[in-house]
Amino acid sequence: MSEATGAGTARELLWTPSEQRTRGSRMADFLAWVNRDRDVPLVGYDELWSWSVEDLDGFWGAIWSYFDVVASAQPSAVLAERAMPGAVWFPGARLNWAENVLGHARGDHTAIVGVSEGGERETLTGRDLVRQVASLAEELRRMGVRPGDRVAAYLPNIPQAVVALLATAAVGGIWSCCAPDFGTDGVLDRFRQIEPTVLLGVDGYRFGGREVGRLDTLAELSAALPSVRHTVVVEHLRAGGAPPEGALSFDALVAGDPAPAYEQVPFDHPLWILYSSGTTGVPKGIVHSHGGILLEHLKSHALHFDTGPEDRVFVYASTAWMVWNVLVTALGVGATIVTYDGNPVRPEADQLFAICAAERVTRFGTGAAYLTGCQRAARRPGEQHNLSALRAICSTGSPLPTSTWHWVYDKVKRDLLLGSDCGGTDVCAAFIGTNPLLPVYAGEMQAPYLGVRVDSWSPEGTPLVDEVGEMVITEPMPSMPVAFWNDPDGARYREAYFDTYPGIWRHGDWMTITRYGTYVVHGRSDSTINRGGVRMGSADIYAVVDRIPGVAASLVIGAELADGGYFMPLFVALAAGTELTEDRVDQIRQDIRGRVSPRHVPDEVVAVPAIPMTITGKKLEVPIKRLLQGVPEDKAVNRATLANPEALDWFLAYVRDRRATQGLEAEAARR
């Protein structure tokens, strides 16, 4: 179904919620509650959203009350300081994120289902989960972990990781996690900064039909982190091998049965540290708070995702992704969560849909790249699996191609809310996307989230409609970082988000707000490598590639393409007398796979005469990316800013040849 637009194009309506579904949604219940309890007369989502961003005190105070936040001390205000950065939320409140999340665990009701690639399955009831968290929390206290101490984890997406996060939060410790497919250097770049007291690691993980041991790596990490006083091993594979000397057994630490105890901390007390992609150096430690994350995630799960106690939520995620942290908080609305340790496309491309069917999943979260991959593999999940329980899919990580929106409704399920969300590690939440009250149009994100005033601005700060601009957030959100780690004066924090538009958050995405109030995100406006939803900084890759003998310099690009594809070439300038042999290419690929991430092995390794640089010594990452995406030279790069403009000529020729051989001229024309 299409409707004409003033521009002569057509919007394609894919789905409209039934009246019964709309009336029964938690968003509708919240709207009615605001009208009744707060005496604020509002009709429909647009009015609710406008109120939520105009009356921040009223809205976030309503979220606190509607969800019955458990706190040992109530706040003296909602928003004591409205500045960005520097907003002060809920001063005087004392609470604990883990206590609020586990407050919805119910006896014998299943809280977590853990699925492994080989088909193994384990479950934790609400009672099991509360007991294990209490036991591990008590043991962490015995190890000397106090509020503010860091607990670092090297764990896959398994139930034990959820227990460890909740226990760390329960004692007021600060959680930080890297997935076990990260190489040693990538982990140490992150954990050395935060000086953890305790290190939890897995004995191994499964991926692609292989079991990958990690005890040797865990021992290496433990030895390289002098702040670590205790190392804990999670026996996941149980394949043998020697744990690090003096290591403790996770199973033993969760075997007790003490009474739960939750450290009461201020609203802005650090909960966890996530990491930036490290584009310009080592990854920045992004610190989020107990209170901010709690309110943002309760809002998202209950109101936008329409999730409650009868739901089963499956999000395919690495523990290094912010969406894994979001998944855990689904426990806070009483939902059952499903974790998965394994390859998403083994044995078939639609393996994740097979899990959805087997576990009667009602809400499935995944990356846009996975859905597009299923489409390209000509899978028909709706015919091949029983997806009768599935009510919603949330796609994130990168823009979802229009053809894939159609594929979901054609090949997965007709009566389904497909939300495409855009947010970020920076806030560990979404800005725009899923909404149970609104229809779904192909290629368009439905609406901004409640409490998020998002806009599209020109370089001069002028709001834009039906035109590509920079995504900005013009009012504070509770889950904006409380700080960057090791940034005492906040200089790096301000530089990351507020230098372009002082007092306004610039997120780093290109975005269009349509005349209909829907949103289209076009990809990163910076040089972050975002492959399949996994963000990695170019600096992580350069740190490995540039020390390979014979490599003088390198340039890596991650370009989202209009057809939904993602192209990641690595360009290397070689030392005099050196050739790019097959052996050298193999070494580059192996080193990136082993020391950075197997997901970020480049599609091509190409020798170039020189890497183009700016006069200030920066590699020309964003302009080359834009050239690969079809942006004309005069709009992609200013030669006057280059220290070696002749180096650009090779790349222009490369892009022309690539378009000619792969049909990218049509792609450029569409842009």
C-alpha positions as CSV (number, residue, x, y, z in Angstrom):
1,M,0.0,0.0,0.0
2,S,1.4,3.4,-1.0
3,E,0.5,7.0,-0.5
4,A,1.7,9.8,-2.7
5,T,4.0,12.4,-1.4
6,G,4.4,16.0,-2.4
7,A,7.8,15.1,-3.9
8,G,6.1,12.7,-6.3
9,T,7.6,9.6,-4.6
10,A,5.5,7.1,-2.7
11,R,5.6,6.0,0.9
12,E,4.9,2.3,1.4
13,L,2.8,1.4,4.3
14,L,3.8,-2.0,5.6
15,W,2.0,-2.5,8.8
16,T,-0.6,-0.8,11.1
17,P,-1.3,-1.9,14.6
18,S,-4.8,-3.2,15.2
19,E,-7.0,-1.2,17.6
20,Q,-6.9,-4.1,20.0
21,R,-3.1,-4.2,20.0
22,T,-2.9,-0.4,20.4
23,R,-5.3,-0.3,23.3
24,G,-3.6,-3.2,25.0
25,S,-0.1,-1.7,24.7
26,R,1.9,-0.5,27.7
27,M,2.4,2.8,25.9
28,A,-1.4,3.4,25.8
29,D,-1.6,2.5,29.4
30,F,1.1,5.0,30.3
31,L,-0.6,7.7,28.3
32,A,-3.9,7.0,30.2
33,W,-2.0,7.0,33.5
34,V,-0.4,10.4,32.7
35,N,-3.8,11.8,31.9
36,R,-5.3,10.4,35.0
37,D,-2.5,10.5,37.6
38,R,-0.7,13.6,36.5
39,D,-3.8,15.5,35.2
40,V,-2.0,16.2,31.9
41,P,-4.6,16.0,29.1
42,L,-2.8,14.4,26.1
43,V,-4.1,12.7,23.0
44,G,-2.0,10.3,20.9
45,Y,1.8,9.8,20.7
46,D,2.7,13.1,19.2
47,E,1.3,15.0,22.2
48,L,2.8,12.6,24.6
49,W,6.2,13.0,23.0
50,S,6.0,16.8,23.0
51,W,5.1,16.9,26.7
52,S,8.0,14.5,27.4
53,V,10.6,16.8,25.9
54,E,9.1,20.1,27.0
55,D,8.5,19.1,30.6
56,L,11.5,17.0,31.5
57,D,10.8,17.2,35.2
58,G,7.2,16.1,34.7
59,F,8.0,13.3,32.3
60,W,11.0,11.7,34.0
61,G,9.3,12.1,37.4
62,A,6.3,10.2,35.9
63,I,8.6,7.4,34.7
64,W,10.0,7.1,38.2
65,S,6.5,6.8,39.7
66,Y,4.9,4.7,37.0
67,F,7.5,2.0,37.3
68,D,7.6,2.1,41.1
69,V,11.4,2.6,41.3
70,V,12.8,1.1,44.5
71,A,15.0,3.6,46.4
72,S,16.1,3.8,50.0
73,A,16.1,7.6,49.7
74,Q,13.8,9.7,47.5
75,P,15.2,12.5,45.3
76,S,14.8,16.1,46.2
77,A,14.2,17.1,42.6
78,V,14.0,15.5,39.1
79,L,16.4,17.7,37.1
80,A,18.4,20.0,39.3
81,E,20.6,21.2,36.5
82,R,19.5,21.1,32.9
83,A,22.8,21.9,31.2
84,M,24.5,19.7,28.6
85,P,27.0,18.4,29.6
86,G,26.5,18.6,33.3
87,A,22.8,17.8,33.8
88,V,22.1,16.7,37.4
89,W,19.3,14.1,37.7
90,F,17.4,13.0,40.8
91,P,19.8,14.5,43.4
92,G,19.5,12.9,46.9
93,A,18.1,9.6,45.5
94,R,19.8,6.3,46.6
95,L,19.0,3.1,44.8
96,N,20.5,0.1,43.1
97,W,20.0,-0.9,39.5
98,A,20.3,-4.6,40.2
99,E,17.8,-4.5,43.0
100,N,15.3,-2.9,40.7
101,V,16.0,-5.4,37.9
102,L,15.8,-8.4,40.2
103,G,12.7,-7.1,41.9
104,H,10.7,-8.6,39.1
105,A,12.2,-12.1,39.3
106,R,9.4,-14.6,40.1
107,G,10.0,-17.9,41.9
108,D,9.8,-20.8,39.4
109,H,9.2,-18.5,36.4
110,T,12.0,-18.8,33.9
111,A,14.2,-15.8,34.0
112,I,17.0,-16.8,31.6
113,V,17.3,-19.4,28.8
114,G,20.9,-20.0,27.7
115,V,21.3,-21.6,24.2
116,S,24.6,-22.7,22.7
117,E,25.5,-23.3,19.1
118,G,25.6,-27.0,19.6
119,G,22.0,-27.0,20.8
120,E,22.7,-27.3,24.5
121,R,20.2,-25.4,26.7
122,E,20.2,-24.3,30.3
123,T,17.7,-22.3,32.3
124,L,17.7,-20.2,35.4
125,T,14.4,-19.5,37.3
126,G,13.8,-16.2,39.0
127,R,14.7,-17.9,42.3
128,D,17.9,-19.4,40.9
129,L,19.0,-16.0,39.5
130,V,18.4,-14.1,42.7
131,R,20.2,-16.7,44.7
132,Q,23.2,-16.9,42.4
133,V,23.5,-13.1,42.2
134,A,23.4,-12.9,46.0
135,S,26.0,-15.6,46.4
136,L,28.4,-14.1,43.9
137,A,27.9,-10.6,45.4
138,E,28.8,-11.9,48.9
139,E,31.9,-13.5,47.5
140,L,32.9,-10.3,45.7
141,R,32.6,-8.4,49.0
142,R,34.8,-11.0,50.6
143,M,37.4,-10.4,47.8
144,G,37.4,-6.8,48.9
145,V,35.3,-5.3,46.1
146,R,33.8,-2.0,47.3
147,P,31.6,0.6,45.6
148,G,33.5,2.1,42.7
149,D,35.9,-0.8,42.3
150,R,36.0,-2.3,38.8
151,V,35.1,-5.9,37.9
152,A,36.3,-6.8,34.4
153,A,34.8,-9.7,32.4
154,Y,36.0,-11.6,29.4
155,L,32.8,-13.6,28.8
156,P,30.5,-14.6,25.9
157,N,26.7,-14.2,25.9
158,I,25.8,-16.8,28.5
159,P,23.7,-16.8,31.7
160,Q,26.8,-16.6,33.8
161,A,27.7,-13.2,32.3
162,V,24.2,-11.9,33.3
163,V,24.7,-13.2,36.9
164,A,28.2,-11.6,37.1
165,L,26.9,-8.2,35.9
166,L,24.0,-8.2,38.4
167,A,26.3,-9.2,41.2
168,T,28.8,-6.5,40.4
169,A,26.1,-3.9,40.4
170,A,24.6,-5.3,43.6
171,V,27.9,-4.5,45.5
172,G,28.2,-1.1,43.8
173,G,31.1,-2.2,41.7
174,I,31.6,-1.0,38.1
175,W,31.2,-3.6,35.4
176,S,33.2,-3.7,32.2
177,C,33.2,-6.5,29.6
178,C,34.9,-7.6,26.5
179,A,33.8,-10.6,24.4
180,P,36.2,-13.5,24.2
181,D,36.7,-13.1,20.5
182,F,38.6,-9.9,21.2
183,G,42.3,-10.3,20.8
184,T,44.6,-9.7,23.8
185,D,45.7,-6.2,22.7
186,G,42.1,-5.1,22.2
187,V,41.2,-6.2,25.7
188,L,44.2,-4.7,27.4
189,D,43.7,-1.4,25.6
190,R,40.4,-1.3,27.5
191,F,41.0,-2.9,30.8
192,R,44.4,-1.3,31.5
193,Q,42.6,2.0,31.7
194,I,40.2,1.0,34.4
195,E,42.5,-1.0,36.6
196,P,40.1,-3.8,37.6
197,T,40.2,-5.5,41.0
198,V,38.6,-8.8,39.8
199,L,38.8,-10.4,36.4
200,L,36.2,-13.0,35.3
201,G,37.0,-15.0,32.2
202,V,35.6,-18.0,30.3
203,D,37.5,-21.2,29.6
204,G,36.3,-21.0,26.0
205,Y,33.4,-20.4,23.6
206,R,31.8,-21.9,20.5
207,F,31.6,-20.3,17.1
208,G,31.3,-21.7,13.6
209,G,31.5,-25.3,14.7
210,R,34.7,-24.8,16.6
211,E,35.5,-24.7,20.3
212,V,37.9,-21.9,21.0
213,G,39.9,-22.2,24.2
214,R,40.6,-19.1,26.2
215,L,42.4,-20.2,29.4
216,D,45.8,-19.2,28.0
217,T,44.5,-15.8,27.0
218,L,42.9,-15.4,30.4
219,A,46.2,-16.1,32.1
220,E,47.9,-13.6,29.8
221,L,45.4,-11.0,30.7
222,S,45.6,-11.6,34.4
223,A,49.4,-11.3,34.3
224,A,49.2,-8.1,32.3
225,L,46.8,-6.4,34.7
226,P,48.7,-5.8,38.0
227,S,45.6,-4.3,39.6
228,V,43.8,-7.7,39.4
229,R,43.7,-9.4,42.9
230,H,41.4,-12.3,42.0
231,T,40.8,-14.2,38.7
232,V,37.6,-16.2,38.3
233,V,37.1,-18.9,35.7
234,V,33.6,-19.6,34.2
235,E,33.7,-23.2,33.1
236,H,31.6,-23.1,29.9
237,L,33.2,-25.6,27.6
238,R,34.6,-27.7,30.4
239,A,37.2,-29.0,27.9
240,G,40.0,-29.2,30.3
241,G,43.2,-27.1,30.4
242,A,45.0,-25.4,33.2
243,P,43.3,-22.2,34.6
244,P,45.5,-19.3,35.7
245,E,47.4,-20.0,39.0
246,G,45.2,-19.3,42.0
247,A,42.0,-18.8,39.9
248,L,38.7,-19.3,41.6
249,S,35.8,-21.3,40.2
250,F,32.7,-19.4,39.2
251,D,30.5,-22.4,40.0
252,A,31.8,-22.5,43.5
253,L,31.2,-18.8,44.0
254,V,27.5,-19.0,43.0
255,A,26.7,-22.1,45.2
256,G,25.8,-20.2,48.4
257,D,22.4,-19.1,49.5
258,P,22.8,-15.8,51.4
259,A,20.1,-13.2,51.7
260,P,20.2,-10.7,48.9
261,A,21.9,-7.4,49.8
262,Y,22.1,-4.3,47.5
263,E,24.4,-1.4,48.0
264,Q,22.5,1.8,48.0
265,V,24.2,4.3,45.7
266,P,23.5,7.8,44.3
267,F,21.5,8.1,41.1
268,D,24.6,9.0,39.1
269,H,26.9,6.3,40.7
270,P,28.8,4.4,37.9
271,L,27.1,1.2,36.8
272,W,29.3,0.1,33.9
273,I,31.9,1.2,31.5
274,L,31.3,0.7,27.8
275,Y,33.9,1.8,25.2
276,S,34.0,4.0,22.2
277,S,35.4,2.6,19.0
278,G,38.8,4.1,19.4
279,T,38.9,6.0,16.1
280,T,41.5,8.5,17.3
281,G,43.4,6.4,19.8
282,V,42.7,3.9,22.6
283,P,39.0,3.4,23.2
284,K,37.4,5.9,25.5
285,G,35.7,4.4,28.6
286,I,32.1,5.6,28.7
287,V,30.6,5.6,32.2
288,H,26.9,5.2,32.7
289,S,24.9,5.5,35.9
290,H,22.6,3.2,37.9
291,G,19.7,5.6,37.8
292,G,20.0,6.8,34.3
293,I,20.2,3.4,32.8
294,L,17.4,2.1,34.9
295,L,14.9,4.8,33.8
296,E,15.9,4.7,30.1
297,H,15.7,1.0,29.9
298,L,12.4,0.6,31.8
299,K,11.0,3.2,29.4
300,S,12.4,1.4,26.3
301,H,11.4,-2.1,27.2
302,A,7.9,-1.4,28.6
303,L,6.7,1.5,26.5
304,H,8.5,1.3,23.2
305,F,9.1,-2.4,23.0
306,D,5.8,-3.2,24.7
307,T,7.4,-5.8,26.8
308,G,6.1,-7.3,30.0
309,P,6.1,-10.4,32.3
310,E,4.7,-12.8,29.7
311,D,7.3,-11.9,27.0
312,R,10.4,-13.8,26.0
313,V,13.1,-11.5,24.6
314,F,15.9,-12.7,22.4
315,V,18.6,-10.2,21.3
316,Y,21.5,-11.6,19.3
317,A,24.4,-9.7,20.9
318,S,28.0,-9.9,21.9
319,T,28.7,-8.9,25.5
320,A,30.8,-6.1,24.2
321,W,27.8,-4.4,22.5
322,M,25.5,-2.1,24.4
323,V,22.5,-4.1,23.2
324,W,23.6,-6.9,25.5
325,N,23.3,-4.6,28.5
326,V,19.9,-3.5,27.3
327,L,18.9,-7.1,27.0
328,V,19.8,-7.8,30.6
329,T,17.5,-4.9,31.8
330,A,14.5,-6.6,30.2
331,L,14.5,-8.7,33.4
332,G,13.4,-5.5,35.0
333,V,10.0,-5.6,33.4
334,G,9.6,-9.3,34.3
335,A,10.4,-10.7,30.9
336,T,12.4,-13.9,30.2
337,I,15.6,-13.3,28.3
338,V,17.3,-15.7,25.9
339,T,21.1,-15.6,25.5
340,Y,23.0,-17.3,22.7
341,D,26.6,-18.3,22.4
342,G,27.3,-19.2,18.8
343,N,27.3,-18.4,15.1
344,P,24.1,-16.7,13.9
345,V,24.2,-18.4,10.5
346,R,25.1,-22.0,11.5
347,P,23.9,-24.4,10.5
348,E,21.6,-22.2,8.3
349,A,21.5,-18.5,7.6
350,D,18.3,-18.2,9.6
351,Q,19.6,-19.9,12.7
352,L,18.4,-17.1,14.9
353,F,14.9,-17.5,13.7
354,A,15.1,-21.2,14.5
355,I,15.9,-20.1,18.1
356,C,13.0,-17.7,18.1
357,A,10.7,-20.6,17.1
358,A,12.1,-23.1,19.6
359,E,12.0,-20.7,22.6
360,R,8.6,-19.1,21.7
361,V,10.3,-15.7,21.5
362,T,7.9,-12.7,21.4
363,R,10.5,-10.0,20.7
364,F,13.6,-10.5,18.6
365,G,16.5,-8.0,18.4
366,T,19.2,-8.3,15.8
367,G,21.4,-6.3,13.5
368,A,20.3,-5.0,10.1
369,A,23.1,-7.0,8.5
370,Y,21.7,-10.3,9.8
371,L,18.3,-9.6,8.3
372,T,19.8,-8.6,5.0
373,G,22.0,-11.7,5.0
374,C,18.9,-13.9,5.5
375,Q,17.2,-12.1,2.6
376,R,20.3,-12.6,0.3
377,A,20.3,-16.3,1.3
378,A,16.7,-16.5,0.1
379,R,15.5,-17.8,3.5
380,R,11.8,-17.9,4.3
381,P,11.7,-18.0,8.1
382,G,7.9,-17.7,8.3
383,E,7.5,-20.9,6.2
384,Q,10.4,-22.8,7.7
385,H,9.8,-22.1,11.4
386,N,6.8,-21.7,13.7
387,L,7.0,-18.0,14.5
388,S,3.4,-17.7,15.9
389,A,4.6,-16.2,19.2
390,L,6.8,-13.5,17.5
391,R,5.2,-10.1,17.8
392,A,8.1,-7.7,17.2
393,I,11.5,-7.5,15.6
394,C,13.9,-4.7,16.5
395,S,16.7,-4.0,13.9
396,T,19.7,-1.9,14.9
397,G,23.4,-1.5,14.3
398,S,23.1,0.1,10.8
399,P,20.3,1.4,8.5
400,L,17.9,-1.3,7.2
401,P,17.6,-1.3,3.4
402,T,14.1,-0.8,2.1
403,S,14.1,-4.1,0.3
404,T,14.8,-5.9,3.7
405,W,11.8,-4.1,5.2
406,H,9.7,-5.8,2.5
407,W,11.4,-9.1,3.0
408,V,10.5,-9.2,6.7
409,Y,6.8,-8.7,6.0
410,D,6.9,-11.0,3.0
411,K,9.0,-13.8,4.3
412,V,8.9,-13.6,8.1
413,K,5.5,-12.5,9.2
414,R,2.7,-10.1,8.1
415,D,1.4,-9.1,11.6
416,L,4.6,-7.9,13.1
417,L,6.0,-4.7,14.5
418,L,9.3,-4.2,12.7
419,G,11.2,-1.4,14.4
420,S,14.5,0.0,13.2
421,D,16.2,1.8,16.1
422,C,19.1,4.3,16.2
423,G,20.9,5.0,19.4
424,G,24.4,4.3,20.6
425,T,26.9,3.0,23.0
426,D,27.3,6.6,24.1
427,V,23.9,6.6,25.8
428,C,23.2,2.9,25.9
429,A,19.8,3.6,24.7
430,A,17.8,4.6,21.5
431,F,17.0,8.0,20.2
432,I,14.5,7.1,17.5
433,G,12.7,3.9,16.4
434,T,10.2,1.4,17.7
435,N,6.7,2.6,18.6
436,P,3.7,0.3,19.2
437,L,1.1,3.0,18.6
438,L,2.3,4.0,15.1
439,P,2.3,2.4,11.6
440,V,5.4,1.1,9.9
441,Y,6.5,2.6,6.5
442,A,9.3,1.0,4.5
443,G,12.7,2.6,5.1
444,E,11.4,5.0,7.8
445,M,12.0,4.9,11.5
446,Q,8.7,5.5,13.3
447,A,9.3,8.3,15.7
448,P,11.6,9.8,18.4
449,Y,11.6,8.0,21.7
450,L,9.9,9.6,24.7
451,G,12.1,12.1,26.4
452,V,14.5,12.4,23.5
453,R,14.5,15.7,21.6
454,V,16.3,14.8,18.4
455,D,16.8,17.0,15.4
456,S,18.7,17.2,12.1
457,W,20.9,20.3,11.8
458,S,22.9,22.0,9.1
459,P,26.6,22.8,9.8
460,E,25.3,26.3,10.8
461,G,22.9,24.8,13.3
462,T,19.7,25.3,11.3
463,P,17.0,22.6,11.7
464,L,16.4,20.7,8.5
465,V,13.4,18.8,7.1
466,D,13.5,16.5,4.1
467,E,17.2,17.2,3.9
468,V,20.3,15.3,5.2
469,G,21.8,16.8,8.3
470,E,23.7,16.0,11.5
471,M,21.8,14.2,14.2
472,V,21.7,16.3,17.3
473,I,20.1,15.9,20.8
474,T,19.0,19.3,22.2
475,E,17.9,18.3,25.7
476,P,19.6,16.1,28.3
477,M,18.8,12.4,28.8
478,P,19.3,10.6,32.1
479,S,21.5,7.9,30.4
480,M,24.0,10.4,28.8
481,P,27.4,9.4,30.3
482,V,28.2,10.7,33.7
483,A,31.9,10.9,32.5
484,F,34.6,9.4,30.4
485,W,37.0,7.3,32.4
486,N,40.3,9.1,33.2
487,D,38.9,12.4,32.0
488,P,38.9,14.5,35.3
489,D,38.2,17.8,33.7
490,G,35.7,16.5,31.2
491,A,37.7,17.8,28.2
492,R,37.5,14.6,26.2
493,Y,33.8,14.2,26.9
494,R,33.0,17.8,25.7
495,E,35.2,17.3,22.6
496,A,33.4,14.0,21.7
497,Y,29.9,15.4,21.7
498,F,29.7,19.2,22.2
499,D,32.5,20.8,20.2
500,T,30.6,21.2,17.0
501,Y,27.5,22.7,18.5
502,P,28.3,24.0,22.1
503,G,25.7,22.8,24.5
504,I,24.1,20.5,22.0
505,W,24.9,16.7,21.6
506,R,26.2,15.9,18.1
507,H,25.9,12.1,17.7
508,G,27.8,11.5,14.5
509,D,25.1,10.2,12.2
510,W,23.7,11.6,9.0
511,M,19.9,11.8,9.3
512,T,16.8,13.1,7.5
513,I,13.6,14.1,9.3
514,T,10.8,13.6,6.8
515,R,7.9,16.0,6.4
516,Y,5.8,13.2,8.0
517,G,7.8,13.2,11.2
518,T,9.5,9.9,10.5
519,Y,13.3,9.5,10.3
520,V,15.9,8.1,8.0
521,V,19.4,7.5,9.2
522,H,22.1,7.3,6.5
523,G,25.1,6.0,8.5
524,R,28.0,7.4,10.4
525,S,29.3,10.9,9.7
526,D,32.6,9.9,11.2
527,S,35.1,7.1,10.5
528,T,33.9,4.5,12.9
529,I,34.0,0.9,11.5
530,N,30.5,-0.4,12.2
531,R,30.4,-3.9,10.7
532,G,27.2,-5.9,11.4
533,G,26.5,-3.6,14.4
534,V,29.9,-4.2,15.9
535,R,31.7,-0.9,16.2
536,M,35.5,-0.9,16.0
537,G,37.8,2.1,15.7
538,S,40.3,2.3,12.8
539,A,43.0,2.9,15.4
540,D,42.5,-0.6,16.7
541,I,43.3,-2.0,13.2
542,Y,46.1,0.4,12.6
543,A,47.8,-0.6,15.8
544,V,48.1,-4.1,14.4
545,V,48.6,-3.6,10.7
546,D,51.2,-0.7,10.9
547,R,53.6,-2.8,12.9
548,I,53.7,-5.6,10.3
549,P,57.1,-5.7,8.6
550,G,56.9,-4.0,5.2
551,V,53.8,-1.9,6.0
552,A,54.6,1.8,6.1
553,A,51.1,3.1,6.6
554,S,47.5,2.0,6.3
555,L,43.9,3.2,5.8
556,V,40.8,1.2,6.7
557,I,37.3,2.2,5.6
558,G,33.9,0.9,6.5
559,A,31.3,2.0,4.1
560,E,27.5,1.4,4.3
561,L,26.2,0.9,0.8
562,A,22.8,1.8,-0.5
563,D,21.9,-1.8,-1.3
564,G,22.4,-2.7,2.4
565,G,25.9,-4.1,1.9
566,Y,28.9,-3.1,3.8
567,F,32.3,-2.7,2.2
568,M,35.5,-2.7,4.3
569,P,38.7,-2.4,2.3
570,L,42.2,-2.0,3.9
571,F,44.7,0.1,1.9
572,V,48.4,-0.3,2.7
573,A,51.3,1.8,1.7
574,L,54.4,-0.4,1.6
575,A,58.0,0.3,2.5
576,A,60.4,0.7,-0.4
577,G,61.3,-2.6,-2.0
578,T,58.3,-4.4,-0.4
579,E,55.5,-6.1,-2.3
580,L,52.0,-7.1,-1.2
581,T,52.5,-10.8,-1.6
582,E,49.8,-13.4,-0.8
583,D,51.8,-14.3,2.4
584,R,51.8,-10.7,3.5
585,V,48.0,-10.4,2.9
586,D,47.5,-13.6,4.9
587,Q,49.6,-12.3,7.7
588,I,47.5,-9.0,7.8
589,R,44.3,-10.9,7.9
590,Q,45.5,-13.4,10.6
591,D,46.8,-10.6,12.8
592,I,43.6,-8.6,12.6
593,R,41.6,-11.8,13.2
594,G,43.7,-12.8,16.2
595,R,44.6,-9.5,17.8
596,V,41.6,-7.2,17.0
597,S,38.5,-9.1,16.0
598,P,37.5,-11.8,13.5
599,R,34.5,-9.7,12.5
600,H,36.8,-6.9,11.2
601,V,38.9,-8.8,8.8
602,P,38.9,-6.6,5.6
603,D,37.1,-7.5,2.4
604,E,40.1,-6.4,0.4
605,V,43.7,-5.6,1.1
606,V,45.0,-3.2,-1.5
607,A,48.5,-1.7,-2.0
608,V,48.5,2.0,-2.6
609,P,51.3,4.5,-3.4
610,A,50.6,6.7,-0.4
611,I,47.9,7.3,2.2
612,P,46.3,10.8,1.8
613,M,46.7,13.0,4.9
614,T,45.4,16.3,6.0
615,I,47.8,19.2,6.7
616,T,47.2,18.5,10.4
617,G,48.4,14.9,10.0
618,K,45.0,13.1,10.0
619,K,44.2,10.3,7.6
620,L,41.5,11.0,5.1
621,E,39.1,8.4,6.4
622,V,35.7,10.1,6.1
623,P,36.3,11.6,2.7
624,I,37.4,8.3,1.2
625,K,34.4,6.6,2.8
626,R,32.1,9.1,1.2
627,L,33.7,8.7,-2.2
628,L,33.1,4.9,-1.9
629,Q,29.5,5.7,-1.1
630,G,29.1,7.6,-4.3
631,V,29.5,11.2,-3.1
632,P,31.1,13.4,-5.8
633,E,34.7,14.5,-5.2
634,D,33.8,18.2,-4.9
635,K,31.4,17.3,-2.0
636,A,33.5,14.6,-0.4
637,V,36.9,16.3,0.0
638,N,38.6,19.7,-0.1
639,R,42.0,19.2,-1.7
640,A,43.2,22.5,-0.1
641,T,43.2,20.7,3.3
642,L,45.6,17.9,2.1
643,A,49.3,17.6,2.8
644,N,49.7,15.3,-0.2
645,P,46.8,15.9,-2.6
646,E,48.5,13.8,-5.3
647,A,47.8,10.7,-3.1
648,L,44.1,11.3,-3.6
649,D,44.3,10.7,-7.3
650,W,44.9,7.0,-6.9
651,F,41.8,6.7,-4.7
652,L,39.7,8.5,-7.2
653,A,40.8,6.1,-9.9
654,Y,40.1,3.2,-7.6
655,V,36.6,4.4,-6.9
656,R,35.9,4.9,-10.6
657,D,37.1,1.4,-11.5
658,R,35.1,-0.1,-8.6
659,R,31.9,1.6,-9.8
660,A,32.5,0.5,-13.4
661,T,33.1,-3.1,-12.5
662,Q,30.5,-3.5,-9.8
663,G,27.7,-1.3,-11.1
664,L,28.1,1.4,-8.4
665,E,27.3,4.2,-10.8
666,A,23.6,3.4,-10.2
667,E,24.2,3.6,-6.5
668,A,25.8,7.0,-6.8
669,A,22.9,8.2,-8.9
670,R,20.4,7.1,-6.3
671,R,22.3,9.2,-3.7
